[in-house]
Amino acid sequence: MAEIILNVDVRENTGTGGARAARRSGAVPGILYGGDKAPVAISVNEKDFKKSLYTGKLLGHLVTLKYGDESQPVIAKDVQFDPVSDRPLHFDLMRVDEKAPIKIEVAVHFANVDEAPYTRAGGSLEIVRHTVEILVRADQIPEELVVDLTGRQIGDTIRMSDITLPKGASATITDRDFVIATIKTSSAAQSEAADEAAAETASEG
C-alpha cells in the first residue's frame, strides 16, 4: 500500500462555515469524492497534513485514507494554499482502485545536465512540458518522469518517446510523439559570439 497514511475525520458541518470551523480547530478541511459513492466532507490534523505534504509524496500519489478501522486507497488531487501564509486551506482526495489505471499528471525531471555536451558548448534547455499526463495503474504512479540528458547536443529535440514509462503505462496524448524540450544555443552564447565576430571585424579593419 501507499507510504503515506492520512487519518481523517468526517465533518458534520459542510460549506464555508464548516471549513472555517475545521481550520479554527487546527485541522485542514477537505473533500473525498469519486467512485460510486457520494462526496464526503473530511478533515485532517493540520500538523499531520503538513508533515505528509512536505514529503513531496502526497500530491499525485497513492495515499491510504484511514477513518477509524476503515481504510481505502485515494489520490490527493489538489491542495489550496493561503497566498500570504502558504498555510494549506483545503484539499481534494479521489477514491481509486489501486489496481486500476487512472489519468494523472507527473512531473518531468531532467537528469545529468552537467554531463551533457550542450552545456559545455553554451547551449540551453528550453522546456516545453514540465508535466505529462499519463495513464497508469494507481499503485505504479512514478515519482517523476526522467529525461537523461547525457550525450545531448545543441539542436536535439526531446520527445515523449525518450521517456521510459512504468510497464503498462502510456501517455494520454496518443496521436503524436510530442515535444518535451529542445536544446538551443543560449542567448548569452549568441551574444558572446556576435561580440567576438564584431571584435574580429574591427581588428581586421
C-alpha positions in Angstrom: 0.0 0.0 0.0 0.9 3.7 0.0 3.7 5.1 2.1 1.5 8.0 3.4 -1.5 7.4 5.7 -4.0 10.2 6.3 -6.2 9.8 9.4 -9.3 11.7 8.6 -12.4 12.8 10.5 -15.8 13.3 8.8 -17.0 16.9 9.0 -20.6 17.3 10.1 -20.8 20.9 9.0 -20.1 21.5 5.3 -19.7 24.6 3.3 -17.6 27.7 4.1 -18.7 27.8 7.7 -17.8 24.2 8.3 -14.4 24.7 6.6 -13.6 27.7 8.8 -14.6 25.8 11.9 -12.2 22.9 10.9 -9.3 25.4 10.5 -10.0 27.0 13.9 -9.8 23.6 15.5 -6.3 23.0 14.0 -7.4 20.9 11.0 -7.3 21.2 7.2 -10.8 20.7 5.6 -11.1 18.5 2.5 -13.5 16.6 0.3 -13.4 12.9 -0.6 -15.0 12.1 -3.9 -15.0 9.6 -6.8 -16.0 6.0 -7.3 -19.7 5.1 -7.0 -20.1 6.9 -3.6 -21.3 10.4 -2.7 -18.7 13.1 -1.8 -17.8 13.3 1.9 -16.6 16.3 3.8 -13.5 15.4 5.8 -10.6 17.0 7.7 -7.1 16.1 8.7 -5.0 17.4 11.6 -3.0 20.3 10.2 0.4 19.2 11.6 0.0 15.7 10.3 -1.2 17.0 6.9 1.8 19.3 6.6 4.2 16.5 7.5 2.7 14.4 4.7 2.7 17.3 2.3 6.3 18.2 2.8 7.5 14.7 2.0 6.7 15.5 -1.6 4.8 12.2 -1.9 1.3 13.4 -1.2 0.1 15.2 -4.3 -0.5 12.9 -7.3 0.4 9.8 -5.4 -1.4 6.8 -3.9 -2.3 7.5 -0.3 -4.0 5.4 2.3 -7.0 7.1 3.9 -8.0 5.8 7.4 -11.2 6.5 9.2 -11.5 4.5 12.3 -11.0 0.9 11.4 -11.7 1.5 7.7 -9.0 2.3 5.1 -9.0 2.8 1.4 -6.6 3.9 -1.4 -7.0 7.5 -2.6 -5.2 10.0 -4.8 -4.5 13.5 -3.5 -5.6 15.6 -6.5 -5.3 19.2 -5.2 -4.3 21.4 -2.3 -5.2 25.0 -1.9 -2.9 27.4 0.0 -3.3 30.7 1.6 -1.4 33.1 -0.8 0.2 35.0 2.1 1.0 32.5 4.8 1.2 29.4 2.5 -0.9 27.5 5.0 -2.9 24.6 3.4 -6.6 25.7 3.3 -8.3 22.8 1.6 -7.6 19.5 -0.2 -9.3 17.1 -2.6 -9.0 13.3 -2.4 -10.2 11.0 -5.1 -11.2 7.4 -4.4 -9.4 4.9 -6.6 -8.9 1.2 -7.2 -5.2 0.8 -6.7 -5.0 -1.9 -9.4 -7.0 0.1 -12.0 -5.4 2.7 -14.4 -6.0 6.4 -13.8 -5.1 9.6 -15.6 -2.5 11.6 -13.6 -0.1 14.5 -14.2 3.5 13.6 -13.4 6.4 16.0 -13.2 9.3 15.7 -15.7 12.8 15.7 -14.3 15.9 16.4 -16.4 18.9 14.4 -15.2 22.7 14.7 -15.9 22.6 18.3 -17.1 26.2 18.9 -16.1 27.4 15.9 -18.2 25.6 17.0 -21.3 27.8 18.2 -24.2 25.4 21.1 -25.0 26.1 22.6 -21.6 29.9 22.9 -22.4 29.0 24.2 -25.9 26.9 27.1 -24.4 23.5 25.6 -25.2 20.4 26.0 -23.1 17.5 23.6 -22.4 14.1 25.1 -23.3 11.4 23.1 -21.5 8.1 22.8 -23.3 6.3 20.5 -20.8 7.1 20.4 -17.1 4.5 17.7 -16.5 3.0 15.0 -18.7 -0.4 13.3 -18.2 -0.1 9.5 -18.3 -2.5 6.6 -17.9 -1.0 4.3 -15.2 -2.1 1.9 -12.5 -2.7 3.8 -9.3 -0.2 1.7 -7.4 2.5 2.3 -10.0 2.5 6.1 -10.3 6.1 7.1 -10.7 7.7 9.8 -8.6 8.7 11.6 -11.7 9.4 11.1 -15.4 13.1 11.2 -16.0 14.8 12.5 -19.1 18.6 11.6 -19.3 20.5 14.5 -20.9 23.8 12.6 -21.1 25.1 13.0 -24.7 22.6 15.6 -25.7 23.8 18.2 -28.2 22.6 21.6 -29.3 19.8 21.1 -31.8 18.4 18.0 -30.2 14.7 17.7 -29.6 13.5 15.6 -26.6 10.2 13.8 -27.3 7.8 11.7 -25.2 9.4 8.5 -26.7 12.6 9.4 -24.9 10.9 8.8 -21.6 10.7 5.3 -20.1 7.3 4.8 -18.5 6.3 2.1 -16.0 5.2 -1.2 -17.6 1.7 -0.9 -19.0 1.6 2.9 -18.7 1.1 5.3 -21.6 0.8 9.0 -22.4 -2.8 10.2 -22.8 -1.8 12.0 -26.0 -1.5 9.2 -28.4 -1.7 10.8 -31.9 1.9 12.2 -31.9 5.3 11.9 -30.3 5.1 15.3 -28.7 8.0 17.5 -27.7 9.1 17.7 -24.1 12.1 20.1 -24.5 14.5 21.4 -27.1 18.2 22.3 -26.8 19.2 25.6 -28.4 22.2 27.9 -28.4 21.7 30.2 -25.4 21.1 33.9 -25.9 24.2 34.6 -23.8 26.3 32.4 -26.1 24.8 34.0 -29.2 25.6 37.5 -27.8 29.2 36.5 -27.0 29.7 35.0 -30.5 28.4 38.3 -32.0 30.8 40.3 -29.9 33.7 38.2 -30.9 32.8 38.5 -34.5 32.5 42.2 -34.2 35.9 42.4 -32.5 37.5 40.3 -35.2 36.0 42.5 -37.9 37.2 45.7 -36.2 40.8 44.3 -35.8 40.8 43.3 -39.5 39.8 46.8 -40.4 
